[in-house]
Amino acid sequence: MSRKKDKRIVLENILVEDYAAEGKSIGRVEGKVIFIENVVPGDVVDIQLSKNKKDWANAFPVKFISYAKERIEPFCKHFGACGGCTWQNLPYEKQLHYKQRQVTDSLERIGKIALPEIQPIIGCTDTTRYRNKMEYTFCTKKYIPREDFQAMKLTGDIPQQDAAGLHAKGFFDKVVDIDVCYLQAEPTNEIRKFVANFARLRKIPFYDIRNHAGWLRTMHVRNTTTGELMVNVVFGYEDKENRGALLELLVKKFPQITTLLYTINEKKNDSLYDQQPLTYYGNGYITEMLEHFKFKISPKSFFQTNSRQAETLYQVARDFAELDGSQVLYDLYCGTGSIGIFCSDKAKKIIGVEVVEDAIEDAKENAALNNIAHAEFFAGDVIKICDDDFFAVHGQPDVVITDPPRAGMHEKLVDKLLDMEAPTIVYVSCNPATQARDLQLLDAKYTVTKVQPVDMFPHTLHIENVVQLKLKTKSL
């Protein structure tokens, strides 16, 4: 171990032994576990500690002594700086191996419950250009790689440059000026560059994230497997002349755009939930197809960001629900109703519950769009809505599908599920760790009978997992 003058701790010749989950790998020094980012198992590196506790530490590499044999060359030149991808340096088959193991380790280590054989992970056919939604940021602070930044500091010359792209990993106020992003199909990169060049040529300011000033802020690009394309340009303030000129040029330059919107966001954060996108061209929404089901996607709608793999995920959930036309299906955290609607052909009745009112309105529209009369959607807290009176009106659930956010289910909701005693629960999760925690609680009355991991996002650490649970037989 050596210490630099600024007291930063650097450890040398550390073998990266294994993958640890959440995008980090593990090294050990004198028995102490060190979680290292931006490395893969088999690398030998010098590392700098970013957090140092008694039994563990976090670190990042400052020098590679040798590279793992399994490493491959990333196909994107922005890999490592951009926060969009974390695993382009591993073959996709190896990514799937680690994701499968992440699910297994989480369910066994955290859940500590009896498990069936976990099915092999379902990978993606398309490992690039699979996202149907991208959010680009226009920023006054271009990310400068660490080595270049250190050299600039020595000369005192650190230029302020604007950037159009994705946030740099670990920075909220710096953006990587992207040349080509491989996460979404063209014309996504062409549109981003066109918008950025428009502002540069007219000397209109990009947005300063720290000082909350500037005109050109963010841009959302959404596409569908049906060929529709939505663009929503977000401005920091109204400039009718420049805004009109930009939007008109976008319509003329990119005939692929089927609906073009703009949003004036004068608040400090970038979220759109409390904003009102305005339609400049088209009908203000796009329509996606999963199997024969149609889904209307408005600018603020949530929809799985990998359409083709969402179809696979929903097919697994539907298979695990084991519907035969006689069951009442409760879809909890239903969002815009996509899973419930996807299962509607084989369910007697669909009851969807979601706390976000806008999502429920979308769910109702989607049900109408598909001529589904046996689905009802309710906005509110599941814990408060699903009481005895509600069940008396809508029926006790035969099957429950729950698809919570990364934080998992609230403990009170788990208690509610235990009270409901639905014969079958299908738990769709984007976080195996919180899913395992919830499964441990559900183990009081349920047995895990099927487990199917599904990869939705190649080259990232994210993983979806679908679990089927059956109500245990009560002993006499």
N, C-alpha and C positions, 0 to 999 in steps of 0.2 A: 504494500500500500504506500502511496506517495501523497503528499499534501502540497497543493499549490499555495502561492503567497496569499491568495484571497480566501484561504481556508476551505475551498471546495474539495471534497474528498474524491479522489480518482483511484479506482482499483484496476489492476492490470492483469491481462491474460486470463480472463474469466470465460470458462466454457459455458455456453448456453445449453442447458441440459434438456429442457422440456418446455412444452407449451403450458401456459397457466390459465388461459381463458381471458376474455375481454381484451384480446389483442396483445397481451404481454406474454413474455416467456420467463423462464426461471433459471437463475444461476445460484450457486451457493458458495459462500466464503466462510470457512471455519464453522459450518453448520447453520449459518444465518442465511435465510432465504431472501433473495433479491429479485424483485420483479422488474424486468428490463423491457423497455419498449423499442420498437423499430429493429428487432432482431428475430432470427428464427433458430430453432434448435439445431445445434451443430456449429454455430458461429463461435469463434473465439474473439473476444473484444476487450478493449479497455473501456471502462464505464465510469460515469460520473454520477454520484448519488444526488438525487433531487429531494428525497425524503429519507431520513435515517432514524428508525426506531430500534428498540432493544432487540426484538426478535426478527424484524424484517426491514427491508428498505426498497425504495423505488429508485430506478436509475435509467440513464439513456446512454447509448454508445458514443464515445468520442473518437475511437479508432478501431478499425477492424484488423485483427491480426491474421485471421484466416476465415474463409467463408464455408458455410455448410455445403455438403455435396448436393443437397436437394434444392438449393437455391436456383432460381431462374432469373433471367433479366426481365425487369418490369417493362411492360409495353408502353407505359405512359411516362413521359419525361418529367412530369410533375410529381411522380410518386415519391412519398417521403415528406414532401413539403405540404402538399394538399391533404386535407382531412377527409377526402372522399373515399379513398381506398386504403386498406392496411396490409393486404396480403398478395399483392401482385408479384412478389418475389418468391411465392410458393406455387408449385403446380396445383391445378384445381383439384386433382384427386387427393392431394395431401391436405388441402384446405378442408375438404369433406371429411377426411379422416379425423382431423382435430375437432371439427364441429360435432361429429358423431360422439367423440369421446367427451366433449364438453357436456352434452346432454346426459350421457351415461354417468359421468362423475357427479354432476349436479343432483340427479335423481337418487343416486346411491349414497352420496356423502351428506347431502342436506336433507333429502326426503327420508332416508333410512326406513324405507317401507319395502314390502314384498313387490317385486317387479316381474313382469313377463319378459320374454326375450325382446330386446329393443330391435325394431326393424332397421335394415340398412337405410341410411339417409337418402332422400330423393334429391338429386342434384338438378341443376338447371341445364337445359339444352343450350341456351344462349348465355354466355358468360360475359359478354360486353353488350353495350347498347340495350340493356334490358329494362332500364328505369323509364316509367311513364311520366315522371315528374322531376324537374330540376329547379332549384332556386339559385340564381346567380346574384352576386353582390357587386355593386360598383362602389369603389372605395378610394379615398385619397391616399391611402398608405399601402403601397405595394410591398408584399413580403420579399425580403432579401435573404437568401440562404445564409446560414450561420457563418460560414467561412468568409463569404464576401462582406458580411456585416462587420466582422471583426477587423478586416482589412480597412474598411471605410472608417471605422472608429479611430484607427491609428493616424489617418490623414485628416480626420475631422470633417470629411466630406461624405455626409449621408443624405443623399437627395430624397426629396419627397415626390413620389410618383404615384399617379393613379393606377388602378388595376380593375380589371373586369374578370371575375371568375368565382372561385370558391374560397372560403375562409382557410387560412393557413392553420395547420394542426397546432392546437394549443394557444391560438391567438384569437381574441374576439374582435380586434380592431385592425387586423392585417389580412390582406387578401392576395392569393396567388393569382397572378395574371395568366389565365389559362389560354394555351394555344388550342389544343384539342382535348376535350373530355370524352372518354369512351363509354360513359355511363348511359348516355341517351343518344338515340339515332339523330342524324342530321334531318332538318337544318338547324339543330339547336346551337351548334358552335357558330354557324354563319350568322344567325340572328343576334347572338350575344355580341359578336365582333362588330356587326353593323350598328347596333345601338351605341356601343362604346365609341366608335369612330364618329358617329353623328355628334355626340357631345364634345369630343375632342376638337373636331373641326370648327365647331361653333364656340369653342372655349367656354362651355357650360360646365359648372363644377360637379364633379362626382361627390358622393356623400362622405362627410367626415364623421365617422362613427363615434369618436370621442366627444367632439364638440357639437354633434347633432346639427350639422349645417350642410347644405348642398342640395342640388336638384335631382340628379340621377341616382337612384337608391338601390333597388333590387329589381329582378325580373323573374317571373315564374313561367316555365314552359312545360305544358302537359300535352302528351300525345296518346293515341289509342291504337289498338290493333286494327281498327276500322279505317285508319288513315286520317282521322280528324286531329287538328292541332290548335291548342289554345295558348295564347301569350297574354300575360298580364304584366304591364310595365308599371313599376311603383316609383312615384316621384316624391321628393321631400317637401315640395310646395307647388302651387299652381303657376305655370307659365304657359298661358293659353297658346301663344304664338308658336313657341318651340315644341310644346307638347303636340299640337295639331300637326305641325310639319313632320315630326318623327313618326307619328302613328300613320299618317297618310303614306309616307315613304315605305313603311313596313308592309302595308297592304299591297302596294304596287310591286315591291321588291320580292315579297314572299307570298305567292299565290297559294302556298300550302297552308297558310294560316286560315282556319275556318272561323275562328272567333278571336277578336282582339279586344282587350280590356285595358283600362288604366286605373290606378288608384292613387289618390293624394293622401299620403301618410305623413302627418305633421308631428306625430308623437315620437317618443325616444326609442321604442323597440320596434322590431320589424314584423311582429305578429299581425295577421290580417283578420283575426276572429272578430274584432270590433271595428273593422273598416268596411267601406262599401265600394267594391270594385264597380266601375262604370263601363258599360259596353260601348265600344267605338265602332266595331264592325262584327257582323255575325249575330248569332242568337244568344250569346253570353254563356254557353255551356257546350260541352262535348259529350258524346255517347260512346260508352265502351260495351263490348260484348264478352260475356263469359258463358261458354256453351251457347244456349239459345236465349239467355237472359240479357236484357238491356239494362244499363246503368247510366243514369244522367249524372255527369260530373260538373258541378259549378265551380267557380274559382276558389271557394272556401271549403269545398267538400273533401272529406277524407276518403281515400280509396287506396287499396293496396298498391304499392308503387312498382310492382312487377306483375303486369297483367297476366302474362302467360303462366307464370308460376303460381299466381293467386288462384287460377283455375284448378291447378293441381292440389293446392292446399285445401281449397273448399271441397274438392272431390274426396279427399281423405276424411275431412270432418263429416261430410255427408255419409260416407261409408261407415264411419264409427258410430253415427247416430242410429244406424240400423232401422230406418224408417220403412213402414209398410203401408202407410196411408191411414192408419188408425190412431196415430199419436198426436198429442198436443205438444208442440215444440216451443220452448222458451229460449229466445236468443238474447242473452244478457251482454251488455256492452255492445249493443247491436250496430252502433254507428249509423251508417246510411242504409242498413238492412241487408247488406250484400250476402252474408252467410245464410240468413234465414230465407231470403228470396231464392238463393241457390238450392236450398233444400225443399222448397215449397211444393214441388211436384209429388213428393212422397210423404208429406205431412198433412194431417187432418186440419190443423190450425197452427198459425205462426203468431207468437206473441213476442214482440221486440221491445226491449227497455233500454234506454240510453239517457244519460244526464244532459247531453248537449241538445238543446231544442232545435237548432238549425239542422243537425244531423237527422233528427226524427222527421222533420219536414221533408228532407231529401229521401228518407226511407219510404214515406208515404207516396211520394212522387214515383219512386222506383217501383213500388208495388203496383201502382196504377199503370205505369208504363208497360208492365208485363202482364196486365189483366189478372192480377192476383187478388181475389176478393176475400180469401180466407186468412189474410195477414193483417194484424193490427199493431200499431207502434205507439209507445207511450214515453213521454219525456219526464224524467225524474230519477230519484235515487231508488235503486232496486230494493234496498232495505225497507224503504217507506212504502213503496208501491205494492210489493208482493205480500199482501196480508190475506187473512182468511176471506174477507169480503171480495178481494180481487180474484182469488181462486174460485169463489162461488160463482162469479160472473163469467170468468174466462176459462175455467177448468184447471185442475191440478196438472202440473207438467209431467209428461211421460218421459220427455227427453229435455235436458238443458244443455245448450251450447254456450260457453262463456269464453270471451276473447278479450281479456283485460289489457291495459297498457303495461309497460315494462315493470311498473311497481307491483304488479300482481293484483290480487283481489284483497279488498279490505277484510279484516278478520270478521267483522260483523256480517259481511256477505257470505263468507264461508259458513258461519253459523246459520245463516238463512238457508243456504243450500242443504245443510244437514237437517234443518227443520222440514224443508220441502220434501225430502226423500224421493226425488225423482228416480225411477229405476236406472236411468242411464244419464251420465254427464260426459260431455265432450269438452275438454279444456284445451283451447288453442292458445299458445303462448309465444311471445317473442323474447322471453327471458327465462331460460330453464332454471335459473337459481330461485327466482321468486315462485315459479311454478312448483318446484320441489318443496318449498316451504308450505305452500297451500295444500299440496297433496298430502303432506304429513298430517295436516289438520283434518283433511277430509277422510283420512284413514280410519277415523273413529267409526264411520259407517260405510265406507266405500273401498272397493278393491280395484287397483289399477289392472286393467285387462289387456290393453293394447297401447303401444308407444310407437309413434312414427315421426322422426325428425324430417323436416323439409327445408332445404336451402333456398332462400328467396333472394339473397344478395351476394353473389360471387365477389371475391376479393375484399370482403369486409368481414368483421368478426360476428355479424348478426346471424342468428339462427332461429327458425320457428320450430315448434314442437307440438304435436297433437297427441293428447292422451285420452283414452277411453276409460271411464270408471263405471263399475257396476255396483249397485246397492247390495250390501252383504245380506245374506239370508238371516233373519232373526231367529235366534235359538228359542225353543219352547221352554 
